[in-house]
Amino acid sequence: MKSLRDAIQLRAQILRHLEEANFECNSAERQSLLTFVVAGGGFAGVETVAALNDFVRDALPFYPNLGEGMLRVVLVHSGPVILPELGESLGRHTQKVLEGRGVEIRLNTRVKSMTENKIFLPYTTPIPCSTLVWTAGTVPSPLISPLPCAKERGRITVNQFLQVSDWPDVWAVGDCAFVPDIKNPGKSHPPTAQHAIREGKVVAQNIAAALLGRPGKPFSFKTIGLLASIGRRTGVARIFGYNFSGFLAWWMWRTIYLSKLPGLDKKVRVAFDWTLDLIFPKDVCAVHDLSYHRDFHRLESVKEAAGGNGDYQPSTS
């Protein structure tokens, strides 16, 4: 789960599996279709499993042959507590809330392997499942790995001025950079948007300073807060060291994201859409993503009609 395209495909697959399960006579096959597993208990995994669980259960009334007892939503996490970035207290609270909504949580375990309709975990029986959402960790862009420079955990190592260690005239920021935390020696800044945005501003200043022969500015930033939505208009948050949960945390989560949208028109449109979401039930219509191949073949057809150089070629027939 990384892009909007992934989300559209996941939504379409969930609805397709509900449609198939509604008329499936084989109980084993139906169980596989109605089991959804999310690997990874960080922010992406918890928010995904919470939204998925809500969506599937909201869609059930449209399928008369299915019941909530047939559904199985599983979150697999390698650590002892989910949402470890928010601390054990909020992690335990989130686990309790999700389990109360029917989510099965497997801690201290990893997905070992999978087939088309089974997922294998260590030291336990396979889980019959046809949908696995992978959020367990991210890696930098594959463009980074072949670069002949020092790396840490796959990311380019930089100094406090965000200069690449081996190439002082090259800077790196964001997910691809291992940025040292000068206030906590031996540790690095997390690859989150909060830090990346501020790294971008500092690196711009440092590039300008380098061109003018002036000293650079070291990067230092402390996380303001972390928030997560856990479904049903509830959330968890840790802001300036204080913990929040429930509707207030969810409201703060939405408000902060709304404030980040560019332009007043987009803010108003999204706020209006979110307001309608508070009043009306979820829309469970299927939205299918068009394949890349269609656009590719269409482009090739246009090239054939227009000519290789893009100029129009009149028909000779």
C-alpha positions in Angstrom: 0.0 0.0 0.0 1.7 3.1 -1.2 -0.2 4.9 -3.9 -3.8 5.9 -4.8 -3.6 3.3 -7.5 -2.9 0.6 -4.8 -5.9 1.8 -2.8 -8.2 1.7 -5.8 -7.1 -1.8 -6.7 -7.5 -3.0 -3.1 -11.0 -1.6 -2.9 -12.0 -3.3 -6.1 -10.5 -6.6 -5.0 -12.4 -6.5 -1.7 -15.7 -5.9 -3.4 -14.9 -8.6 -6.0 -14.2 -11.1 -3.3 -17.4 -10.2 -1.4 -19.3 -10.7 -4.7 -17.7 -14.1 -5.2 -18.1 -15.2 -1.6 -21.8 -14.3 -1.7 -22.4 -17.1 -4.2 -19.6 -19.5 -3.2 -20.8 -22.9 -2.1 -17.4 -24.3 -1.0 -16.9 -23.2 2.6 -13.0 -23.3 2.4 -13.0 -21.2 -0.7 -15.4 -18.8 0.9 -13.3 -18.5 4.0 -10.3 -17.6 1.9 -12.2 -14.9 0.0 -13.5 -13.4 3.3 -10.1 -13.3 5.1 -8.0 -10.2 4.8 -4.5 -10.0 6.2 -2.4 -6.8 6.7 1.3 -7.3 7.4 2.9 -4.5 9.5 1.7 -2.8 12.6 3.1 0.7 12.0 1.1 3.7 11.0 0.3 2.5 7.5 -0.6 -1.0 8.6 -2.9 0.1 11.5 -4.7 2.8 9.4 -5.1 0.3 6.6 -6.5 -2.5 8.7 -8.8 -0.1 10.5 -10.2 1.3 7.3 -10.4 -2.1 5.6 -12.3 -3.6 8.6 -14.8 -0.7 8.6 -15.3 -0.8 4.8 -15.9 -4.6 4.7 -18.3 -4.6 7.6 -20.2 -1.6 6.2 -20.5 -3.4 2.8 -21.9 -6.7 4.3 -25.6 -5.6 4.2 -25.4 -5.6 0.4 -24.6 -9.3 0.4 -27.5 -11.3 1.9 -25.6 -14.6 2.0 -22.8 -13.3 4.1 -22.6 -12.5 7.8 -20.1 -10.8 10.1 -19.2 -14.2 11.6 -17.7 -15.2 8.2 -15.3 -12.3 8.1 -11.7 -12.5 9.3 -9.5 -9.5 9.4 -5.9 -10.1 10.7 -3.1 -7.7 11.5 0.4 -9.3 11.7 3.1 -7.4 13.5 6.7 -8.4 14.2 6.9 -6.4 17.5 5.3 -6.7 20.9 3.0 -3.7 20.4 1.5 -2.0 17.4 2.2 1.6 16.7 5.5 1.5 18.5 6.2 5.1 17.4 3.4 6.3 19.7 4.5 4.4 22.8 3.3 1.3 24.5 0.2 3.0 26.2 -1.4 4.2 22.9 -0.3 1.0 21.2 -2.1 -1.1 23.7 -5.1 1.1 23.6 -5.2 0.8 19.8 -4.9 -2.9 20.0 -7.9 -3.1 22.4 -10.0 -0.9 20.2 -9.3 -2.9 17.0 -9.8 -6.2 18.7 -13.2 -4.9 20.0 -14.2 -4.3 16.4 -13.3 -7.8 15.3 -9.7 -7.4 14.1 -7.4 -10.4 15.0 -3.9 -9.1 16.0 -0.9 -11.4 15.8 2.1 -9.9 17.6 5.8 -11.0 17.6 5.3 -12.8 14.3 6.0 -12.2 10.6 4.5 -13.4 7.3 6.8 -16.2 6.2 5.4 -16.8 2.8 2.2 -17.0 0.9 0.4 -18.7 -2.0 -2.6 -17.7 -4.0 -5.0 -18.6 -1.2 -2.9 -19.2 1.9 -0.5 -17.2 4.2 2.1 -18.9 6.2 3.2 -17.7 9.7 6.0 -19.3 11.8 4.9 -22.0 14.2 1.2 -22.0 13.4 -1.2 -23.3 10.9 -1.5 -21.5 7.6 -4.2 -18.8 7.3 -6.6 -19.3 4.3 -6.5 -15.9 2.7 -6.8 -14.4 -0.8 -5.9 -10.8 0.1 -2.6 -9.8 1.7 -1.8 -6.1 2.2 1.9 -5.5 2.7 2.9 -2.4 4.8 5.8 -4.0 6.8 8.6 -1.7 6.2 9.7 0.4 3.3 13.0 0.6 1.3 14.5 3.6 -0.5 14.1 4.0 -4.3 16.0 1.3 -6.3 17.8 4.1 -7.9 19.8 4.6 -4.7 21.3 1.1 -4.4 23.8 1.2 -7.3 25.2 4.6 -6.3 28.9 4.3 -5.2 28.5 6.2 -2.0 28.3 5.3 1.7 24.9 4.0 2.9 23.2 3.1 6.1 20.2 0.8 6.0 20.0 1.3 2.3 19.9 5.1 2.6 22.6 7.6 1.6 24.6 8.8 4.6 24.8 12.6 4.9 26.4 14.9 7.4 24.6 17.5 9.6 24.5 19.9 6.6 22.7 17.2 4.5 25.8 16.8 2.3 26.5 13.3 1.0 29.5 12.0 2.9 31.6 11.0 -0.2 30.4 13.9 -2.4 30.4 17.3 -0.6 28.8 19.0 -3.6 25.8 16.6 -3.5 23.0 16.8 -1.0 20.3 14.3 -0.1 17.1 14.6 1.8 13.9 12.7 2.5 13.4 8.9 2.3 16.6 8.3 0.5 18.9 10.0 3.1 20.2 8.8 6.4 20.2 12.1 8.3 22.0 12.1 11.6 20.3 13.5 14.7 23.0 15.8 16.1 21.1 16.0 19.5 21.1 12.2 19.8 24.4 10.9 18.6 24.1 7.5 16.8 20.5 8.0 15.9 18.9 9.4 12.7 15.9 11.5 11.9 12.9 9.4 10.8 12.0 9.4 7.1 8.7 11.2 7.6 7.0 14.1 5.8 7.5 16.4 8.9 11.3 16.0 8.6 11.5 15.9 4.8 9.7 19.2 4.4 12.1 20.9 6.8 15.1 19.1 5.3 14.2 20.6 2.0 14.2 24.1 3.3 17.5 23.6 5.0 19.2 22.0 2.0 18.0 24.9 -0.2 19.6 27.4 2.2 22.8 25.3 2.3 23.1 25.1 -1.4 22.7 28.8 -1.7 25.3 29.3 1.1 27.7 27.0 -0.7 27.4 29.0 -3.9 28.1 32.2 -2.0 31.0 30.7 0.0 29.2 31.0 3.3 28.9 28.4 6.1 26.0 26.0 6.0 23.2 25.5 8.6 23.1 22.1 10.4 19.8 20.3 10.3 18.0 19.7 13.6 14.3 19.1 14.2 12.2 17.5 16.9 9.0 15.7 15.9 6.0 17.9 16.8 3.5 15.1 17.0 2.3 11.8 15.5 -1.3 10.9 14.7 -3.1 7.9 13.4 -6.7 7.1 12.4 -8.0 3.8 13.8 -11.5 3.8 12.2 -15.0 4.7 13.2 -14.1 8.3 13.6 -11.5 7.6 16.3 -7.8 8.1 16.4 -4.7 8.2 18.6 -2.2 11.0 18.8 0.9 12.0 20.6 1.6 15.8 20.4 4.3 17.6 22.3 4.6 14.6 24.6 0.8 14.4 25.4 -1.4 11.4 24.5 -4.8 11.8 23.0 -7.3 9.2 21.8 -10.9 8.9 20.6 -12.8 11.4 18.5 -10.6 14.3 19.6 -7.5 12.6 18.2 -9.3 11.7 15.0 -10.6 15.3 14.6 -7.0 16.7 15.1 -5.7 14.1 12.6 -8.2 15.3 9.9 -7.8 19.0 10.7 -4.0 18.8 10.4 -4.2 17.0 7.0 -6.9 19.5 5.8 -4.6 22.4 6.7 -1.8 20.9 4.6 -3.9 20.9 1.4 -2.8 23.5 -1.1 -5.3 26.2 -2.0 -8.6 27.3 -0.4 -10.7 25.7 -3.0 -9.3 22.2 -2.3 -9.7 22.7 1.5 -13.4 23.7 1.0 -14.1 20.7 -1.3 -12.5 18.2 1.0 -14.1 19.7 4.1 -17.5 19.5 2.4 -16.9 15.9 1.4 -15.8 14.9 4.9 -18.9 16.6 6.3 -21.1 14.6 4.1 -19.2 11.5 5.3 -20.4 12.3 8.8 -24.0 12.3 7.7 -24.4 9.5 5.1 -23.2 5.9 5.1 -20.1 4.8 3.2 -20.2 4.5 -0.6 -19.5 0.9 -1.5 -19.6 1.2 -5.2 -16.8 -0.5 -7.0 -14.2 1.7 -8.7 -12.0 -0.2 -11.1 -8.6 1.1 -12.1 -7.8 1.2 -15.8 -4.8 -0.9 -16.8 -1.6 0.8 -17.8 -1.7 -1.4 -20.9 -4.8 0.3 -22.3 -3.1 3.7 -22.2 0.1 2.2 -23.6 -1.6 0.5 -26.6 -3.6 3.7 -27.2 -0.4 5.7 -27.3 1.1 3.2 -29.8 -2.0 3.5 -32.0 -1.7 7.3 -31.9 2.0 7.1 -32.8 1.2 4.8 -35.8 -1.5 7.3 -37.0 0.6 10.4 -36.4 4.0 9.0 -37.4 7.1 8.3 -35.4 8.0 12.0 -35.1 4.6 13.0 -33.9 3.6 14.7 -37.3 0.3 13.8 -38.8 0.5 11.3 -41.7 -2.4 11.5 -44.1 -3.9 8.1 -45.0 -2.9 6.7 -48.4 -5.9 4.4 -48.7 
